[in-house]
Amino acid sequence: MKGKFLIFAILAGLSFSEAQEHVALDSLVTSGRVYPMASNKVNESYIVISKENLQSTPIQSIEEAIAYHTGIDLRRRGIDGMQSDISIRGGSFEQVLLLINGVRVTNPQTAHNLWSLPFNLTTVERIEIIKGPSATKYGANAYAGVINVVTKIDAENSGHINITGGSFGTYQANVGMNVGKGKLKHGVNASYGASDGYRHNTDYTKKNMFYQNSYGLENGEIKFQAGFGEKKFGANGFYASPKFTEQYEETQNSIVSIGLNQKINHWGIQAKTYWTRAQDKYILIKDKPGVYRNMHIGNNLGAELSTSIQHNLGVTSFGADYRKEMLRSNNLGSRDRDILSVFAEHHFILADGKLNIVPGISWADFSNTGDFFYPSLEIGYHINAQHKLYGNASKVHREPSYTELFYNSRTEVGNADLKPESAKSYEIGYKFAQPGFLAQISAFYRDADDAIDWVKNDENDVWRAFNNAQVETKGIEINVKKDFVGFMKSFALGYTYLDKSFENTNYNFSKYALENLKNQVVVSLENRLTPELTTMISYRYLDRVTMDNYSLLDAKLNYTHSNWSVFTSINNILDTTYTESSLVEMPGFWFSAGATYNFKF
């Protein structure tokens, strides 16, 4: 233990200095399926995690980066992104919509394996997060929030080689290359990683292949992407019950899409078509697959077309999308459903641009359950260049996954009579932004009907899928970030308080609805020791409703010189004993280190 605190003391001793002014913040752009806009025009709680932030934060996987922001709950089983659930503002992991470069990634079997992305951190340009429902912009299942992972091809002919290693025999190798000539650019990335595991039967291997290209048009672009990822891992206690220590799982995830963004005079056109595939093989006892084995293969085909026009009354956007979800499973059966939706939104820009009012509506028809309307209203008012007030209200709904409907095992039983869950959601907020400083406070409320959960009355009972009559979620978020010039580089503080209440429930145990974070604090301090050497220290306090609260302290040292970048990362410096999901104990103190060589040709 003395050695661990000595390492922390060295890093912490480098983490205090006087504040100085900073340069202007970057101007970032987000886009839904309706109308692209500058991030300061978004009338919702919105986060952009930049590539620079991803490189400086002590993380090993993409989803871990998201956990360093309040209002977002990462619940892992194992390390390095083997199996992760992400929820936003007390919602379930099934209620978060994932996009890859704006392309919908859904898994009708279950969202448990949604984060098996076909690339790793080195490929990511930024992560965009909307905390709150966005069904009008993104369609059904954007219930509690949306996360868009964005990759980018470098403009120059370039490449990189990255190697990392660390505790528990963990290692990863990654190579990437960008080639461009004229209007056409290509990017390819491949990686392989493995670990002995931090406890019995948590070893794994993983591999990814990802390719993307873009072809420039006059006032537009055509983009193509294709990726494949595979994981094979021991799942000690991951599912069913902690006593099942020999579980094993293999997942495969694929994506192929092509899209067009084109501007013609005052018109903007967005079109895309895509295919995603998810395969999941689960074995209850690794060396005895005949005892219990599941195989699920899901395919999704989809197409979207939207257009927007700028005119004297603002910007009007409308469009439609269609997708077909198909699942073949030895446990869940053969399942298919078609989803068709149309949507419209208008941006009223008033009071010399200070007032922005955005009414919208989306209609969706599901072949198995019928049709649904998603109305929304957003309002933003810029008091001046620094101060902004905003608010939003919307209605959303989510179809049950096929696991919730039809799964059958010795510990879990689905419910074919489940109703879709729906909610009315509201948020008000205030934002102060100027170069080098950002402060934001927001309050939110969600009133959900027929919320889906897995419940039981006795510890020895099986889990059963169930519709709660009503669930109310209330909360408040506060975030402050200050950038500096000089020794101290940045300081960030975030806090979220969340409260849930239930009506007309008659069960004693809940698998997901009663395990949200009640209090969450995240503090990050980044220093610039030299122009080439930086440190980040991050502290997180997590108070979960049904578990003991705990604190995590992480640190990272980055050194960049010429074409080289080297890092050392230390996680769980305090050696905290904690679990995030399913009573799966997470690792104590552990470290990793790596190097990246960047080159041009």
LOKETOR-619489 format. One line per field, with one value per residue (C-alpha): z, x, y; residue number from 1; residue in three letters. Coordinates in steps of 0.5 Angstrom, whole numbers. Each point is the difference from the previous one (the first is absolute). Example, Ala and Ser with C-alpha at 12.3 -4.5 7.8 and 13.67 -1.06 7.14 Angstrom:
<rs>
pz: (16;-2) .
px: (25;2) .
py: (-9;7) .
pos: (1;2) .
code: (ALA;SER) .
</rs>
This chain:
<rs>
pz: (0;1;-7;-2;4;-2;-7;1;4;-5;-5;5;1;-7;0;4;-3;-1;-5;-7;-6;-6;-7;-3;0;-6;-4;-1;-5;2;-5;1;-6;0;0;1;5;4;7;3;-3;3;5;4;5;-5;1;-5;2;-5;-2;4;6;-2;0;7;4;3;-4;-4;-4;-3;5;6;-3;1;7;2;-1;5;-2;-4;4;-3;3;-2;1;-1;-3;-7;-2;0;2;2;1;-1;3;0;6;3;-6;-2;-5;-5;0;-3;-7;-3;-7;-4;-4;0;-2;5;4;3;2;1;4;6;1;4;-6;-3;2;-4;-5;-6;2;6;3;-5;-6;4;-2;5;4;0;6;1;7;-1;-5;-8;-3;-5;-2;0;0;5;5;1;7;5;-4;-6;-1;-7;-1;-5;-4;-5;-6;1;-6;-1;-2;7;5;7;4;7;5;7;6;7;6;0;-6;-4;-7;-7;-6;-5;-7;-5;-6;-4;-7;-5;-7;-2;2;2;7;3;8;2;8;3;7;4;7;6;7;6;4;6;4;-2;-7;-2;-5;-7;-7;-5;-7;-5;-7;-2;-7;-2;-6;-2;-7;-1;-4;-1;6;3;1;-1;6;1;6;1;7;3;8;3;8;3;8;6;4;7;3;-5;-1;4;6;3;2;-7;-1;-6;-5;-7;-6;-7;-3;-7;-3;-7;-4;-7;-2;-5;0;-4;3;-5;0;-6;1;6;0;4;-1;4;-2;2;0;5;2;7;3;7;2;7;2;8;3;8;1;-4;-1;0;-5;-1;7;-2;-7;-3;-7;-3;-7;-1;-6;-2;-6;-1;-4;2;-5;3;-3;3;-3;3;-1;3;5;2;-1;-2;0;-2;-2;1;2;0;3;0;7;-1;5;0;7;3;6;-2;-7;-7;1;-5;0;-4;2;-4;2;-3;4;-1;4;-1;3;2;0;4;4;-5;1;8;0;-3;0;-3;0;-3;-1;-2;-2;0;-1;2;-3;6;5;-4;-1;5;0;3;0;3;1;2;2;0;2;0;5;-3;-3;7;3;-3;3;-3;1;-4;1;-4;0;-2;0;0;-3;5;-3;-2;7;4;-4;-1;4;4;4;7;3;-4;-4;-5;-1;-7;3;1;-2;-3;5;-1;4;0;1;2;1;2;0;0;-3;1;-5;-2;-3;5;5;0;5;0;4;-2;3;-3;1;-3;1;-3;-1;-1;2;-2;6;2;7;5;7;3;0;-3;-5;-7;-3;-5;-4;2;-2;6;1;0;2;1;-1;3;0;0;-4;1;-4;0;-4;0;-5;2;-4;4;5;1;-6;2;6;-1;6;-2;5;-1;5;-2;3;-2;3;-2;0;0;0;4;0;5;-5;-6;-5;-3;2;7;-1;-3;3;5;1;-5;0;-5;1;-5;0;-6;1;-6;4;-7;-7;-1;7;3;5;2;7;0;6;0;6;-2;5;-3;3;2;1;4;-2;-3;-2;-6;-1;-7;-3;-7;-2;-7;-4;-7;-4;-8;-3;7;5;7;6;7;3;7;1;7;4;7;-2;1;1;-4;-5;-6;-2;2;6;-5;4;-4;0;6;-2;-7;-5;-7;-5;-7;-6;-7;-6;-5;-7;-6;-7) .
px: (0;6;2;-7;0;7;-2;-6;3;5;-5;-4;6;0;-7;-1;1;-3;-5;1;-4;-1;-1;-7;-4;-1;-6;-3;-6;-5;-5;-7;-3;-4;4;8;1;6;0;-1;-7;-2;-6;2;5;6;7;6;6;5;6;5;-4;-1;8;1;-5;2;-4;1;-7;-5;-5;4;1;-7;0;4;-6;-6;-7;3;0;5;-1;6;1;7;5;2;-7;-1;-8;-2;-7;-1;-6;-2;-3;-3;-3;2;6;-6;-2;6;1;7;2;7;1;-7;-2;-5;3;-6;0;-7;2;3;4;5;5;-2;7;4;3;4;6;3;2;6;-6;-5;0;-5;-6;-6;-6;-7;-2;-8;-5;1;-5;-2;7;3;-7;-2;4;3;-3;5;5;5;7;3;8;3;6;4;5;6;1;7;3;2;0;1;3;-3;2;-2;0;-1;-2;-4;4;-4;3;-2;3;-3;2;-4;1;-3;1;-3;1;-5;-7;1;3;0;1;2;1;1;1;1;0;0;1;1;-6;0;-4;-2;-3;1;5;-2;2;-2;1;-3;1;-3;0;-3;1;-3;-1;-1;-5;-1;-4;0;3;-2;3;1;1;1;2;1;1;1;0;2;-1;-1;-6;1;-6;-2;-7;-5;3;7;0;1;7;2;-5;3;-2;2;-3;1;-2;0;-2;0;-3;0;-3;0;0;-2;-1;-4;-1;-5;-1;4;-1;2;-1;3;-1;3;1;2;1;0;2;0;2;-1;2;-2;6;6;3;-8;-3;-6;-2;-3;2;-3;1;-3;1;-3;0;-3;-1;-1;-1;-1;-1;-1;0;0;-1;2;-5;-3;-3;6;2;-5;2;-4;1;-1;4;-2;4;-1;2;1;2;2;1;-1;-3;-4;-2;0;-3;-1;-3;0;0;-2;1;-1;2;0;3;0;5;-3;6;-3;2;6;2;0;-6;-1;-6;0;-7;1;-4;2;-5;2;-3;2;-3;-1;-3;-3;2;2;1;6;-1;5;2;6;2;6;1;7;0;7;6;2;-7;-5;-7;-3;-6;-3;-6;-1;-3;3;-1;4;-2;2;7;-1;3;-5;-5;2;6;0;5;0;1;-4;-6;-3;-7;-3;-6;5;-3;5;2;-1;2;-1;7;1;6;2;7;5;7;6;5;6;7;3;-6;-6;-6;-6;-6;-6;-6;-4;-6;-3;-6;0;-6;0;8;3;4;2;-3;-1;-3;5;8;-1;-6;2;0;-6;-1;-5;-3;0;-6;3;7;2;7;3;6;5;7;6;6;6;6;6;6;6;7;6;1;-7;-3;-8;-4;-7;-6;-6;-6;-6;-6;-5;-7;-4;-7;-5;-7;-5;6;-1;7;6;6;2;6;0;-5;3;7;1;5;-3;6;6;6;6;6;6;6;5;7;5;7;3;-2;1;-2;-7;-4;-7;-3;-7;-5;-6;-5;-6;-6;-5;-7;1;8;5;3;7;5;5;7;3;6;4;7;0;7;0;6;1;-4;0;-5;1;-5;0;-7;-2;-7;-3;6;-4;-1;-8;-4;-6;-5;-4;-5;-2;4;6;6;5;7;4;6;3;4;2;5;0;4;-3;5;-4;3;-1;2) .
py: (0;5;-1;2;6;2;0;4;5;1;2;4;4;2;2;7;7;7;1;4;2;-5;0;0;-7;-4;1;-7;-2;-5;-3;-5;-3;7;6;1;6;3;-3;7;0;-7;1;-7;-2;-2;-2;-1;-4;2;-4;4;-2;-7;0;3;-4;-6;-5;-6;-1;5;-1;2;7;1;-2;6;4;1;-2;-6;-7;-5;-7;-5;-7;-1;5;3;0;-7;1;7;3;7;4;7;4;-6;-4;-7;-2;-2;7;3;1;-1;3;-1;6;1;-7;-3;-7;-4;-7;-3;-5;4;6;-3;-1;6;3;-5;5;-2;5;3;6;2;0;5;7;2;-2;4;-1;2;-1;0;-3;2;-4;5;1;-7;-5;-5;-3;7;0;2;3;-1;-1;1;-3;4;-3;5;-1;4;5;-2;-7;-2;-6;-3;-6;-1;-5;0;-5;0;-4;-7;-2;5;3;3;1;5;3;5;4;5;1;6;3;5;-1;-7;-2;-6;-3;-7;-2;-7;-2;-6;-1;-5;-1;-6;4;3;-6;-7;-1;7;-1;3;1;6;2;6;2;6;4;6;5;7;3;7;4;7;2;-7;-7;-7;-5;-7;-5;-7;-3;-7;-1;-7;-1;-7;0;-3;2;-2;2;5;-2;-5;0;1;-7;-2;1;-4;4;2;5;2;6;2;7;3;6;2;7;5;7;7;7;5;8;3;7;1;-8;-5;-8;-5;-8;-6;-8;-5;-7;-2;-7;-3;-7;-2;-7;-2;-6;-1;-5;2;-8;-3;4;-5;2;7;3;6;3;6;4;6;4;7;4;7;6;8;6;7;7;7;7;7;5;7;-4;-4;-7;-6;-7;-6;-8;-7;-6;-8;-6;-7;-4;-7;-5;-8;-3;-7;3;6;-3;3;7;6;7;6;7;6;7;7;7;7;6;7;5;7;5;7;6;1;-7;0;-4;-7;-4;-7;-4;-7;-7;-7;-5;-8;-6;-7;-6;-4;6;5;8;5;8;3;8;4;8;3;7;4;7;4;5;3;-4;-3;-2;-5;-2;-7;-5;-6;-4;-7;-6;-7;-7;-7;-7;-6;-3;-8;-2;4;-3;-7;-2;-7;-3;-3;7;5;0;5;2;0;5;5;7;5;5;8;6;8;3;8;4;7;3;5;1;5;-1;4;-1;-5;0;-4;-1;-3;-2;-4;-3;-6;-4;-7;-3;-7;-5;-7;0;-7;-3;-7;-1;-6;0;-5;-1;-7;2;0;7;2;6;4;7;5;4;7;2;7;3;7;2;6;1;5;0;5;0;5;0;3;3;-3;-5;-2;-2;-1;-1;-3;-2;-3;-3;-3;-2;-4;-3;-5;-2;-6;0;-7;-5;-6;-3;0;-1;4;-2;7;6;0;0;7;5;5;4;1;4;1;4;0;4;1;3;2;-2;2;1;-7;-3;0;-4;-1;-2;-2;-1;-3;-1;-5;-1;-5;-1;-8;0;3;6;0;5;-1;4;-1;3;1;2;2;2;2;2;0;-6;-4;0;-4;-1;-3;-1;-2;-2;-1;3;-1;-7;1;-7;2;-3;3;-5;-7;-1;0;2;5;0;4;4;-1;3;0;4;1;3;3;1;5;1;3;-2) .
pos: (1;2;3;4;5;6;7;8;9;10;11;12;13;14;15;16;17;18;19;20;21;22;23;24;25;26;27;28;29;30;31;32;33;34;35;36;37;38;39;40;41;42;43;44;45;46;47;48;49;50;51;52;53;54;55;56;57;58;59;60;61;62;63;64;65;66;67;68;69;70;71;72;73;74;75;76;77;78;79;80;81;82;83;84;85;86;87;88;89;90;91;92;93;94;95;96;97;98;99;100;101;102;103;104;105;106;107;108;109;110;111;112;113;114;115;116;117;118;119;120;121;122;123;124;125;126;127;128;129;130;131;132;133;134;135;136;137;138;139;140;141;142;143;144;145;146;147;148;149;150;151;152;153;154;155;156;157;158;159;160;161;162;163;164;165;166;167;168;169;170;171;172;173;174;175;176;177;178;179;180;181;182;183;184;185;186;187;188;189;190;191;192;193;194;195;196;197;198;199;200;201;202;203;204;205;206;207;208;209;210;211;212;213;214;215;216;217;218;219;220;221;222;223;224;225;226;227;228;229;230;231;232;233;234;235;236;237;238;239;240;241;242;243;244;245;246;247;248;249;250;251;252;253;254;255;256;257;258;259;260;261;262;263;264;265;266;267;268;269;270;271;272;273;274;275;276;277;278;279;280;281;282;283;284;285;286;287;288;289;290;291;292;293;294;295;296;297;298;299;300;301;302;303;304;305;306;307;308;309;310;311;312;313;314;315;316;317;318;319;320;321;322;323;324;325;326;327;328;329;330;331;332;333;334;335;336;337;338;339;340;341;342;343;344;345;346;347;348;349;350;351;352;353;354;355;356;357;358;359;360;361;362;363;364;365;366;367;368;369;370;371;372;373;374;375;376;377;378;379;380;381;382;383;384;385;386;387;388;389;390;391;392;393;394;395;396;397;398;399;400;401;402;403;404;405;406;407;408;409;410;411;412;413;414;415;416;417;418;419;420;421;422;423;424;425;426;427;428;429;430;431;432;433;434;435;436;437;438;439;440;441;442;443;444;445;446;447;448;449;450;451;452;453;454;455;456;457;458;459;460;461;462;463;464;465;466;467;468;469;470;471;472;473;474;475;476;477;478;479;480;481;482;483;484;485;486;487;488;489;490;491;492;493;494;495;496;497;498;499;500;501;502;503;504;505;506;507;508;509;510;511;512;513;514;515;516;517;518;519;520;521;522;523;524;525;526;527;528;529;530;531;532;533;534;535;536;537;538;539;540;541;542;543;544;545;546;547;548;549;550;551;552;553;554;555;556;557;558;559;560;561;562;563;564;565;566;567;568;569;570;571;572;573;574;575;576;577;578;579;580;581;582;583;584;585;586;587;588;589;590;591;592;593;594;595;596;597;598;599;600;601) .
code: (MET;LYS;GLY;LYS;PHE;LEU;ILE;PHE;ALA;ILE;LEU;ALA;GLY;LEU;SER;PHE;SER;GLU;ALA;GLN;GLU;HIS;VAL;ALA;LEU;ASP;SER;LEU;VAL;THR;SER;GLY;ARG;VAL;TYR;PRO;MET;ALA;SER;ASN;LYS;VAL;ASN;GLU;SER;TYR;ILE;VAL;ILE;SER;LYS;GLU;ASN;LEU;GLN;SER;THR;PRO;ILE;GLN;SER;ILE;GLU;GLU;ALA;ILE;ALA;TYR;HIS;THR;GLY;ILE;ASP;LEU;ARG;ARG;ARG;GLY;ILE;ASP;GLY;MET;GLN;SER;ASP;ILE;SER;ILE;ARG;GLY;GLY;SER;PHE;GLU;GLN;VAL;LEU;LEU;LEU;ILE;ASN;GLY;VAL;ARG;VAL;THR;ASN;PRO;GLN;THR;ALA;HIS;ASN;LEU;TRP;SER;LEU;PRO;PHE;ASN;LEU;THR;THR;VAL;GLU;ARG;ILE;GLU;ILE;ILE;LYS;GLY;PRO;SER;ALA;THR;LYS;TYR;GLY;ALA;ASN;ALA;TYR;ALA;GLY;VAL;ILE;ASN;VAL;VAL;THR;LYS;ILE;ASP;ALA;GLU;ASN;SER;GLY;HIS;ILE;ASN;ILE;THR;GLY;GLY;SER;PHE;GLY;THR;TYR;GLN;ALA;ASN;VAL;GLY;MET;ASN;VAL;GLY;LYS;GLY;LYS;LEU;LYS;HIS;GLY;VAL;ASN;ALA;SER;TYR;GLY;ALA;SER;ASP;GLY;TYR;ARG;HIS;ASN;THR;ASP;TYR;THR;LYS;LYS;ASN;MET;PHE;TYR;GLN;ASN;SER;TYR;GLY;LEU;GLU;ASN;GLY;GLU;ILE;LYS;PHE;GLN;ALA;GLY;PHE;GLY;GLU;LYS;LYS;PHE;GLY;ALA;ASN;GLY;PHE;TYR;ALA;SER;PRO;LYS;PHE;THR;GLU;GLN;TYR;GLU;GLU;THR;GLN;ASN;SER;ILE;VAL;SER;ILE;GLY;LEU;ASN;GLN;LYS;ILE;ASN;HIS;TRP;GLY;ILE;GLN;ALA;LYS;THR;TYR;TRP;THR;ARG;ALA;GLN;ASP;LYS;TYR;ILE;LEU;ILE;LYS;ASP;LYS;PRO;GLY;VAL;TYR;ARG;ASN;MET;HIS;ILE;GLY;ASN;ASN;LEU;GLY;ALA;GLU;LEU;SER;THR;SER;ILE;GLN;HIS;ASN;LEU;GLY;VAL;THR;SER;PHE;GLY;ALA;ASP;TYR;ARG;LYS;GLU;MET;LEU;ARG;SER;ASN;ASN;LEU;GLY;SER;ARG;ASP;ARG;ASP;ILE;LEU;SER;VAL;PHE;ALA;GLU;HIS;HIS;PHE;ILE;LEU;ALA;ASP;GLY;LYS;LEU;ASN;ILE;VAL;PRO;GLY;ILE;SER;TRP;ALA;ASP;PHE;SER;ASN;THR;GLY;ASP;PHE;PHE;TYR;PRO;SER;LEU;GLU;ILE;GLY;TYR;HIS;ILE;ASN;ALA;GLN;HIS;LYS;LEU;TYR;GLY;ASN;ALA;SER;LYS;VAL;HIS;ARG;GLU;PRO;SER;TYR;THR;GLU;LEU;PHE;TYR;ASN;SER;ARG;THR;GLU;VAL;GLY;ASN;ALA;ASP;LEU;LYS;PRO;GLU;SER;ALA;LYS;SER;TYR;GLU;ILE;GLY;TYR;LYS;PHE;ALA;GLN;PRO;GLY;PHE;LEU;ALA;GLN;ILE;SER;ALA;PHE;TYR;ARG;ASP;ALA;ASP;ASP;ALA;ILE;ASP;TRP;VAL;LYS;ASN;ASP;GLU;ASN;ASP;VAL;TRP;ARG;ALA;PHE;ASN;ASN;ALA;GLN;VAL;GLU;THR;LYS;GLY;ILE;GLU;ILE;ASN;VAL;LYS;LYS;ASP;PHE;VAL;GLY;PHE;MET;LYS;SER;PHE;ALA;LEU;GLY;TYR;THR;TYR;LEU;ASP;LYS;SER;PHE;GLU;ASN;THR;ASN;TYR;ASN;PHE;SER;LYS;TYR;ALA;LEU;GLU;ASN;LEU;LYS;ASN;GLN;VAL;VAL;VAL;SER;LEU;GLU;ASN;ARG;LEU;THR;PRO;GLU;LEU;THR;THR;MET;ILE;SER;TYR;ARG;TYR;LEU;ASP;ARG;VAL;THR;MET;ASP;ASN;TYR;SER;LEU;LEU;ASP;ALA;LYS;LEU;ASN;TYR;THR;HIS;SER;ASN;TRP;SER;VAL;PHE;THR;SER;ILE;ASN;ASN;ILE;LEU;ASP;THR;THR;TYR;THR;GLU;SER;SER;LEU;VAL;GLU;MET;PRO;GLY;PHE;TRP;PHE;SER;ALA;GLY;ALA;THR;TYR;ASN;PHE;LYS;PHE) .
</rs>
